Amino acid sequence: MVRKTAWHPAFHGALGVELRKEQRFAHMMPECLLGKEPLRIDLLLIKSDPSYHFQNEIGHLWRTYNIIEYKGPDDSLTIDAFYKVIGYACLYKGCGQKVNCISAEEITVSVFVTRYPVKLFKQLSAIGVTASEQYPGIYYLTGKIPFPMQIIVTGKLSQSAHSGLRILSKRVQKEDVRRFLEETKELTEQGDCDNVDAVLQASAGANYAAFEEIRRDEDMCEALRRLFQDEIEEKLATAKAEGKAEGKAEGEACGIAKGEARGMAMAEAGFVYKLYMKGQTPEQIAMLTDKPEADIRRIIAGKGMQTAVQY
C-alpha cells in the first residue's frame, strides 16, 4: 500500500518556522472546527495583538482573524475551492459568540498552493477579480470578494526568505533544502524542532533522490541527524539509569556501560520506527540514517512485534 505524504502537518510546521521570530503575536489553531458541524479551516491564525504588523511578507495582509487554506502538491486550486474558502470565512464571521463580535473588517483569507493557478486566475478575471503580484509568489486579490485575500504560490516565493514553504514540493530544489537546513540548524526550542521535523519528513518522503544527494554531503547529513538528538539523549539518559540499577549485581561501571549501549540501540530503533510510522519507506529511512536497508527492515519488524505484544 502506498503511504500518503502528510503534507498538511508539514505545512503547519513550515509556517511555524516562517513565523518563529514573531510567534508571540499569533495563535495558530490547525483543523479549526467551524461551529458544531465537521467543517474545518486548515489553519486559523488570530493575532494576539491586533495592532501588530507582521514583518514576514506573507503576513503583511493579515488582520486580527486570518483564515488559511493549504493546497498540497497533489491538490488543485479550483474555482470551487476558491468559493469554499471564502465560505469558511463567512461561516467563521457568523459563528461568533455574540452578534458581530467578529468584525468582517478584521478577517482575511490566505490560500497557499504549490503551482501557479493559471485557470483560476483567468476565471477570476472573468468575474471581476484581479490578481496582482505584491511580492514574489504572493498575489493580492481585489474586486468582488468580501474579505482581503491573497494567494501564495509556494513554488514562486523568494528563495532566500521562504525555504521551508518552498521545499513542500514533489520537485524540490536541493539548494532550497540546504538553505532550510542551514537556517534551522541552530533552533533548539521543542516547538521549533517539531516544526522542522514535520517539514523534513514530508519533503524527504516525496523527494528521495534529492535527499539522497544531500545525504552524501556530510555537513547536511549531520544537520538532518541533529534534529533527533534530543530524543536520542533522552532515551540514553533513561537507559543509563537502568544500567546503574543493573550495576548493583554486575558492578556499577559495567552496568552503566550496558545501559548506554542499550540506550543507543533503543534510541536508534525508536528513531527508525518513528520515521516508518510517519510514512517513510525502509529505503528512505536507510538513506536518512546511513544504515543498511536490511537492518532497517529488521528494526521495523522488531518494533512492530513489540507494539503488537503491548496491545
N, C-alpha and C positions, 0 to 999 in steps of 0.2 A: 504494500500500500504506500502510495506517495504521500509524504508528510507535507502539509501546507505550511509555508513560512508565516510566522506570526508577525505580520507587518504592522498591525495597529499598536501593540505594545512597544515595538521598536520606534514607531513614530512618536509616541508619548515620551520615550526616552530621549529621542533626538531633540524634541522641542524642549525637554527639561535641560539638556546640555546647552542648547541655544540660549536659554534664559537663565542659566545658572548664576550669572552675576546680578540678576535682577529678580530672583525668585521670591524675595521677601515682599515684592509688590504684587504678587499674583497667587491665586489659589486655584489649582487645576484639578478638575474632577472628571476623570475618564469615565466613559459609558454612563453619562449622567441621565438619569431617568426623567422623562417628561411626564409629570403627573403620575397617575396610578397605572396607566397602561404601559405596556412594554415598548415604548418609543424612547430611544436613547440618542443623545447627542454624543458624537465621538469624543469631544472634549469641550467642557465648559470652563472658560478662564475668566475669573472675576478679579478685578483689581482690588487689592487690599487698601489702596489709597487712590480713589477716583481721580485725583488731581495729578497723579504721577504720569509722566510721558516716557514710554519705553525708548531706550537708546537703540535697541535692536530694530533694524528697519522693518522687520516683519510685524512688529508691534506698534509702528507709528500710527496706524489707523485705529487701533483699539481704544475703546472707551471703558465703561465700567463692566458691562456684561458682553462677553465675546464668545459667540458660537463658532466652534471649529469643526470642520468636516475633513476627513482624510481619505483620499483615494490612493490605494496602493498600486504597485506596478501592474497588477492583474486587473485593475478596475478602470473603468472609463468614466469621464465626467460628461454625462449626457444632459440634455435639456431637462429631462425629468428629474435627474439628480440635483440639478440647479434649483428647481422649484421645491424639491423636497427639503433641502437645507434651509431655504427661506421659510418654508412651512414650520420647520423646527424652531426657528427664531420667533415666528409668530406665536406658536404654542407656548414657548417659554415666556413671552411677553404676557400672555393671557393666563398663565398659571401661578401668578404671584399670590401671596397670602392675603393681600389687600388690593382693592381696586387701584390700578395704576401705580402700585408700589415699585414696579419695574418700568422705568421710563423708556419709551421707544427710542428717544434721542440718545440713550446710553447703551444701545445694543448695536453690535457689529457682527458681520458674518465673514469668516475666512475659510476658504476651501484650498486644501493642499492636494496637488495632483502631480504625478511623475512626468507626464508628457504634455506638451502644448496642446490644448483642446481646440484645434482648428475648426472643427464642425460646430462646436458650441459657440465660439465667438462669432461665427457667421450667423447662426440662428439668433443670438442675442442682438446683433446689429440690426437684424430684420425687424425686431420688436422694439427698437429704440433704446437699447442698452449698449453703451460704448465701453470697451476695454482699452485702457491706456497703461503702458508700462511705466510705473512710477520709479521703480528700481529694477535692476536686472532680475528677471523672473517673477517680479511682483506686479500684478496688474490690478489697478483700481477700476471698479465698475461704476458708471454713472448713468443716470436715466431713470427708467420706470422700475425702480426697485425701492422697497420700503425702508431699507437699512443701508448704511455704509457697508460696502462689500469689496473683498479683494480675493483674487485667485492667485495662488502661489504655485508656480511651476518649478518643482524642486530641481529638476534637471537643468534649469536655466539660472538658478541662483548663483550669486557670486562665489567663486571657488575659494576665495580667501576668507570668507565670512561664514559660510554655511556648510561646512564639510559633513556634519552629522546628518543633515537632511539630504544632501546630495548622494550619500552612499546608500540610501534606502532605494536601491535600484537593482534590477537584474543585469544591468550593463555598467557596473561600477567602474570608475576610473581609478587606477591604482594610486595615482597622486592624491586623490581625494581621501583614500583610506589612510595613506601615510600621514597626510596633514591632520586628519582626525585623531590618529594615534598620538601624534606629536602634541596636539593641542590639549589632549585629555590625560596625558601620562602623569601629570602632577596632581590630579584630582584624588582626594583621599576621603572625602565625606561619603558615607554609605549610600545616600540617595544619588549622588553624582555617579558613583561606581555602578550602581544598579542601572542607571540610565545608559551609561556607556556599554555595559554588558548587553542590554537589550538591543541596542543598535548593532553591535558587532555580531551578535548571534544571528540576527536576521540577514545582515549583509553577507556574512561568511557563508551562510546556508544557501544563498542564491547566487553566489559568485565564487564557486570553488576554485576555478583556475586562477583567478586574480589573487585570491588569498594564498594559494599555493606558492605563487611567485613571491608574494610579500613575506611568506614564512621563511623563505631562503635568506632573507635579509635578517641577520642575527639581531640587530637592534630592534627591528619591527616585531620579530617573533617574541623577543623578551617583553615588549610592551603589551602584547596580547596576553602573555602568561601572567604578567603583573596584575592584571585585572582580578585574578582569582587568588592573589597572595593572602589576603585577609582570611578568606575561607580556609585555606590550607594551614595557616598559622593557628587558627582557632582549633582545628581538628588535631593538629600536632600537640598543642598545649594539653588538650584533653587526654591524648594518648600518653603524654609524659606523666600525667598524674596517675594514670592506671599503671604505668611502668614502675612508679615509686612504690605502689602498693604491692606489686609482684616482687619487688626487690626485697621485701621482708623475708621471703623464702629463698631467693636465689642470690642475694647480695644486692644492695641498693644500686650500685653502678651498673651492674648487668641488667637489672630491671628497667632502669631508665633508658638504656640503650635499646632494649627490646621495644619499649613503649614508643621511642622516637621512630624506629623503623616501621612499627605497625601504624603509627600515626601518619607517616608519609604515604604508606600504602592505602590507608583509609581515605586520606585527602585526595589522592590520585584517582581512586575508584569513584569517590563521590563526585569529583570534577567531571570525569568521563560520563558517568550516568546522568548528571545534570545536563550536560550538553545533548546527550541522546534523548532525554525526555523533552527537551526544548526543540527537537526536530532535526538535529544534526545526524547525518549518517555515520556509520563506523569509519568510512573512508575519510569523511570530512574531519572527524574527531582525530584520526591519526595524523592528518595534516596539521591541525592546530597544536597537538601535543607532542609531535615528533616521535610517536611510538608506532611500532608495527601494527598494522590493521588486525592481525590475528590476536594480538594482546588486547586490543580494544574490544574485540568481539567476546573474548573470554571474560573480561571485566563486566561487560554489559550483561552477559548471560548469568554471571555470578550474582550481580546486584539484583537482577530480575528475580532470581530464585529466592534471595533473601527477603525481598519485598513480598513475594507470594507467601513465604512462611510466616511473616509478621501478621498477615491478614488471615 
